[in-house]
């Protein structure tokens, strides 16, 4: 049976890298990119492969259950790689219901459609749900998140993703669907919408605007290059064990302030600025509510069972990311106009 894979959120940051990888690596597959094209969805992310014969775009919101049913029927969808989500913690604090609708109701809509359309033989189909390490809550100074770590979400975003994870597992137990879940650490790389730390600060350094660092700057995150994440998703989709969860991390912890200083140093060198010039832009701002102190993933399971590990160091990945933004200033200008400016001013001007 030919695979016709529905990749939701495929015009977004991580999704576009997954779509590109699958389109180029598996010409025998039909790849259907389903995206509602909200603020972070951008078809420019895929202009290099959008003429490929095995690539198809579907402008559908996962809240539209009827449209999902029609898409499955029209294109004979055999598998789902589900990335579509509202993903920015700050936005979830302002508008939590948007996250409930997309991340919870949208996921259940997809599960319901897959359950109905694949009921003849679930063993021939896979529903792969991509999630976040934020569902596990916050760590102290030591320890790591394991696949068996209890859920303890602290933001509306992480709570909505935790709920979606539980629904995927519940549909496997209740209806015997073939499902797999992965939880990843913070991603970075090309095509990242500039509301998250690294692309936001790259843009601000280019424009010589303040670099707003929350609280004391000592919050710690594990960073994963998006192309390495896409490779992990490929492995899990094809080789992951039904019903299992896989943590995907970069083995790469950085305190926010140390990351920002490294970013400033690399940017100064690439822009021909004096050493230390961009560090002067660092501005400590009021912390956000419910800010988790530390995330760190133990990715031993996917390494031992599937042979995955990161292919680049953080310094290499960060350098490649900066080079991409400096070479794609038109893309950056396009996504930071209009509504983005209103959002940015609302988030940071009064902190």
PyMOL commands that set and color helices and strands:
alter all, ss='L'
color gray80, all
select helices_A, chain A and resi 13-25+43-46+65-75+89-94+96-117+122-124+133-136+156-175+197-207+226-239+256-271+278-281+300-306+314-327+329-335+339-348
alter helices_A, ss='H'
color red, helices_A
select strands_A, chain A and resi 4-8+30-35+55-59+79-82+126-132+179-184+186-188+211-214+220-225+245-248+253-255+282-285
alter strands_A, ss='S'
color yellow, strands_A
deselect
rebuild
show_as cartoon
